Amino acid sequence: MKTLALALAATTALASAASAQEITGFNIGILGGENAQDRLTNQECYRAAIESALGVPVKVFTPADYDGVIQGLLGGTIDMAWLGASGYAKAYLTDPEAVEVALTKQNVDGSTGYYSIGFARKDSGITKMEDAKGKVFAFAEPNSTSGYLVPGAELTEAFGPLDQYFGEVKFSGGHEQTIVGVANGDFAAGVSWADGLGNWEDGYNSGAFRRAADAGLVDMNDLVEIWKSKLIPEGPMVVRKALPQDVKDKVIQLTADLHETDKACAYGVAAGEAKDFVPVTHDAYLGVVAARKLQEASQ
């Protein structure tokens, strides 16, 4: 059992044995980026495990966009979610007392970061970001860290205003939509996310490319990487602060142990191969919170 278990056990021991009954249900929010049915399928084992642990009905909600999950957490209709760093920053800047960070994904090499990856069709002739100048370029959506905040900032620093550098800038609606859109020729190039480990032809070890490849939506051999961001901190699993402590403890512990108790389920939650889910604190996201604050102030 992990060290985390000892800390949580001590906390849980102080909580009332009946406090779990203070909730009558538990709602998980899943960010957009792939179609709703795939999101539900990938999370069903996780939902069922949490339901068994809490002893109350657990539902999974799949809003059309990231903001639907963020607003659900802020409004109390969603109890737990895996957020990107930018999504967490928005929630924190809106209400610092709404959610608390608990865990993050640890990659197979022990790192806890990932990359925004620029890509295009292999037959497009685009092999670097400079080749995409004047062409249609796709971001995922405004609340995505790797699908907009980080690449938008880094590409603007390198090339200037993006609406002037690219022929047209579009928001696809999510990572899956960007990947499929580029593969189908709807966009000349775009960005999505991956851990950057393993093989490109597999969609790397984990991330949106791996999930799209596993689902048979794209053949990664038809795509080519044209750019990679600086390392981005993995987004956190967050829980509503207002939840009873023992409820939070049970969900966090179950998730922390998931790679040991159910590897197949952990694969779906992690969007591919990963090593573990490990503790994280707000301090890991200070840089992203600051960047998000600047972005919002400039709008």
VENFEN-V829738 format. One record per residue. N is the residue number from 0. RES is the residue in three letters. PHI is phi as a letter, one per 30 degrees, with the letter a starting at -180 (NA if undefined). PSI is psi in radians with two decimals (none if undefined). BURIAL is 1 if it has 16 or more other ideal C-beta (glycine too) atoms within 10 Angstrom, else 0. Layout:
# VENFEN-V829738
[[N/RES/PHI/PSI/BURIAL] [N/RES/PHI/PSI/BURIAL]]
This chain:
# VENFEN-V829738
[[0/MET/NA/2.44/0] [1/LYS/d/2.81/0] [2/THR/e/-0.62/0] [3/LEU/e/-0.63/1] [4/ALA/d/-0.64/0] [5/LEU/d/-0.76/0] [6/ALA/d/-0.75/0] [7/LEU/d/-0.65/1] [8/ALA/d/-0.70/0] [9/ALA/d/-0.72/0] [10/THR/d/-0.77/0] [11/THR/d/-0.61/1] [12/ALA/d/-0.48/0] [13/LEU/d/-0.30/0] [14/ALA/d/2.68/0] [15/SER/d/2.43/0] [16/ALA/d/-0.39/0] [17/ALA/c/0.00/0] [18/SER/d/-0.43/0] [19/ALA/d/-0.44/1] [20/GLN/d/-0.05/0] [21/GLU/d/-0.31/0] [22/ILE/c/2.57/1] [23/THR/c/-0.08/0] [24/GLY/a/2.96/0] [25/PHE/b/2.29/1] [26/ASN/c/2.25/1] [27/ILE/c/2.32/1] [28/GLY/c/2.32/1] [29/ILE/c/2.18/1] [30/LEU/d/2.67/1] [31/GLY/d/-3.10/1] [32/GLY/k/-0.34/1] [33/GLU/b/2.92/1] [34/ASN/d/2.68/1] [35/ALA/e/-0.69/0] [36/GLN/d/-0.71/0] [37/ASP/d/-0.66/1] [38/ARG/d/-0.76/1] [39/LEU/d/-0.76/0] [40/THR/d/-0.80/0] [41/ASN/d/-0.44/1] [42/GLN/c/-0.03/1] [43/GLU/d/-0.75/0] [44/CYS/d/-0.66/1] [45/TYR/d/-0.79/1] [46/ARG/e/-0.83/1] [47/ALA/d/-0.66/0] [48/ALA/d/-0.73/1] [49/ILE/d/-0.69/1] [50/GLU/d/-0.75/1] [51/SER/d/-0.70/0] [52/ALA/d/-0.66/1] [53/LEU/c/-0.44/1] [54/GLY/i/0.37/0] [55/VAL/b/2.77/0] [56/PRO/d/2.37/0] [57/VAL/c/2.23/1] [58/LYS/c/2.61/0] [59/VAL/c/2.25/1] [60/PHE/c/2.36/1] [61/THR/b/1.27/1] [62/PRO/e/2.74/1] [63/ALA/d/-0.51/0] [64/ASP/b/2.97/1] [65/TYR/e/-0.66/1] [66/ASP/d/-0.48/1] [67/GLY/d/-0.69/1] [68/VAL/d/-0.77/1] [69/ILE/d/-0.81/1] [70/GLN/d/-0.56/1] [71/GLY/d/-0.71/1] [72/LEU/d/-0.76/1] [73/LEU/d/-0.62/1] [74/GLY/d/-0.11/0] [75/GLY/i/0.12/0] [76/THR/d/-0.24/0] [77/ILE/b/2.34/1] [78/ASP/c/-0.47/1] [79/MET/a/2.57/1] [80/ALA/a/2.72/1] [81/TRP/c/2.04/1] [82/LEU/c/2.73/1] [83/GLY/d/2.87/1] [84/ALA/d/-0.67/1] [85/SER/d/-0.69/1] [86/GLY/d/-0.72/1] [87/TYR/d/-0.72/1] [88/ALA/e/-0.71/1] [89/LYS/d/-0.78/1] [90/ALA/d/-0.77/1] [91/TYR/d/-0.75/1] [92/LEU/d/-0.50/0] [93/THR/d/-0.76/0] [94/ASP/a/1.74/0] [95/PRO/d/-0.31/0] [96/GLU/c/0.10/0] [97/ALA/d/-0.81/1] [98/VAL/b/2.81/1] [99/GLU/b/2.49/1] [100/VAL/d/2.60/1] [101/ALA/b/-0.97/1] [102/LEU/b/2.86/1] [103/THR/b/2.89/1] [104/LYS/d/2.33/1] [105/GLN/c/2.20/1] [106/ASN/d/2.96/1] [107/VAL/d/-0.39/0] [108/ASP/c/0.09/0] [109/GLY/j/-0.11/0] [110/SER/d/2.86/0] [111/THR/b/0.92/1] [112/GLY/b/3.00/1] [113/TYR/a/-3.09/1] [114/TYR/b/2.64/1] [115/SER/d/2.23/1] [116/ILE/c/2.14/1] [117/GLY/d/2.46/1] [118/PHE/a/2.85/1] [119/ALA/a/3.00/1] [120/ARG/d/2.48/1] [121/LYS/d/-0.56/0] [122/ASP/d/0.14/0] [123/SER/d/-0.29/1] [124/GLY/i/-0.02/0] [125/ILE/c/2.01/1] [126/THR/c/-0.17/0] [127/LYS/b/2.85/0] [128/MET/d/-0.54/1] [129/GLU/d/-0.50/0] [130/ASP/d/-0.30/0] [131/ALA/d/-0.04/1] [132/LYS/e/2.34/0] [133/GLY/i/0.04/0] [134/LYS/c/3.00/1] [135/VAL/d/2.17/1] [136/PHE/b/2.43/1] [137/ALA/c/2.27/1] [138/PHE/c/2.91/1] [139/ALA/d/-1.26/1] [140/GLU/a/2.79/1] [141/PRO/e/-0.47/1] [142/ASN/c/0.13/1] [143/SER/d/2.33/1] [144/THR/d/-1.02/1] [145/SER/d/-0.31/1] [146/GLY/c/-0.08/1] [147/TYR/a/-1.03/1] [148/LEU/e/-0.98/1] [149/VAL/d/-0.92/1] [150/PRO/d/-0.63/1] [151/GLY/e/-0.77/1] [152/ALA/d/-0.80/0] [153/GLU/d/-0.70/1] [154/LEU/d/-0.60/1] [155/THR/d/-0.71/0] [156/GLU/d/-0.63/0] [157/ALA/d/-0.63/0] [158/PHE/b/-0.07/0] [159/GLY/i/-2.96/0] [160/PRO/e/2.17/0] [161/LEU/d/-0.50/0] [162/ASP/d/-0.20/0] [163/GLN/c/-0.52/0] [164/TYR/d/-0.83/1] [165/PHE/d/2.74/1] [166/GLY/d/-0.64/0] [167/GLU/a/2.39/0] [168/VAL/c/2.24/1] [169/LYS/b/2.66/1] [170/PHE/c/2.11/1] [171/SER/d/-0.47/1] [172/GLY/j/-0.24/1] [173/GLY/l/2.96/1] [174/HIS/d/-0.78/1] [175/GLU/e/-0.74/1] [176/GLN/d/-0.65/1] [177/THR/d/-0.82/1] [178/ILE/d/-0.85/1] [179/VAL/d/-0.66/1] [180/GLY/d/-0.75/1] [181/VAL/d/-0.76/1] [182/ALA/e/-0.61/1] [183/ASN/d/-0.09/0] [184/GLY/i/0.17/0] [185/ASP/d/-0.53/0] [186/PHE/b/2.53/1] [187/ALA/d/-0.60/1] [188/ALA/a/2.95/1] [189/GLY/a/-3.03/1] [190/VAL/b/2.57/1] [191/SER/b/-2.90/1] [192/TRP/b/2.67/1] [193/ALA/a/2.81/1] [194/ASP/d/-0.23/1] [195/GLY/i/0.15/1] [196/LEU/c/2.68/1] [197/GLY/i/-2.64/1] [198/ASN/c/2.40/0] [199/TRP/e/-0.74/1] [200/GLU/d/-0.32/0] [201/ASP/c/-0.12/1] [202/GLY/i/0.49/1] [203/TYR/i/-3.01/1] [204/ASN/d/-0.67/1] [205/SER/a/2.77/1] [206/GLY/k/-3.01/1] [207/ALA/d/-0.61/1] [208/PHE/d/-0.74/1] [209/ARG/d/-0.74/1] [210/ARG/d/-0.73/1] [211/ALA/d/-0.67/1] [212/ALA/d/-0.77/1] [213/ASP/d/-0.61/1] [214/ALA/d/-0.06/1] [215/GLY/i/0.32/0] [216/LEU/d/-0.51/0] [217/VAL/b/2.74/1] [218/ASP/c/1.99/0] [219/MET/d/-0.36/1] [220/ASN/d/-0.27/0] [221/ASP/d/-0.13/0] [222/LEU/c/2.79/1] [223/VAL/b/2.45/1] [224/GLU/d/2.33/1] [225/ILE/b/-0.13/1] [226/TRP/a/2.65/1] [227/LYS/b/2.36/1] [228/SER/d/3.08/1] [229/LYS/d/2.87/0] [230/LEU/d/2.33/0] [231/ILE/c/2.39/1] [232/PRO/d/2.34/1] [233/GLU/e/2.45/1] [234/GLY/d/2.79/1] [235/PRO/c/2.70/1] [236/MET/d/2.22/1] [237/VAL/b/2.66/1] [238/VAL/b/2.64/1] [239/ARG/d/2.30/1] [240/LYS/d/-0.54/0] [241/ALA/d/-0.18/0] [242/LEU/d/2.63/1] [243/PRO/e/2.49/1] [244/GLN/e/-0.71/0] [245/ASP/d/-0.49/1] [246/VAL/d/-0.82/1] [247/LYS/d/-0.77/1] [248/ASP/d/-0.77/1] [249/LYS/d/-0.75/1] [250/VAL/d/-0.72/1] [251/ILE/d/-0.78/1] [252/GLN/d/-0.76/1] [253/LEU/e/-0.76/1] [254/THR/d/-0.73/1] [255/ALA/d/-0.53/1] [256/ASP/c/-0.01/1] [257/LEU/d/-0.64/1] [258/HIS/d/-0.43/1] [259/GLU/d/-0.59/0] [260/THR/c/-0.48/0] [261/ASP/a/1.49/1] [262/LYS/d/-0.67/0] [263/ALA/d/-0.70/0] [264/CYS/d/-0.73/1] [265/ALA/d/-0.62/1] [266/TYR/e/-0.75/1] [267/GLY/d/-0.71/1] [268/VAL/d/-0.66/1] [269/ALA/d/-0.03/1] [270/ALA/i/0.69/1] [271/GLY/k/-2.86/1] [272/GLU/d/2.30/1] [273/ALA/b/2.94/1] [274/LYS/c/-0.74/1] [275/ASP/a/3.03/1] [276/PHE/c/2.13/1] [277/VAL/b/2.75/0] [278/PRO/d/2.58/0] [279/VAL/b/2.75/1] [280/THR/b/2.96/0] [281/HIS/e/-0.57/0] [282/ASP/e/-0.46/0] [283/ALA/d/-0.31/1] [284/TYR/c/0.22/1] [285/LEU/e/-0.72/0] [286/GLY/d/-0.72/0] [287/VAL/d/-0.66/1] [288/VAL/d/-0.75/1] [289/ALA/d/-0.73/0] [290/ALA/d/-0.71/1] [291/ARG/d/-0.68/1] [292/LYS/d/-0.72/0] [293/LEU/d/-0.74/0] [294/GLN/d/-0.79/1] [295/GLU/d/-0.60/0] [296/ALA/d/-0.48/0] [297/SER/d/-0.15/0] [298/GLN/d/none/0]]
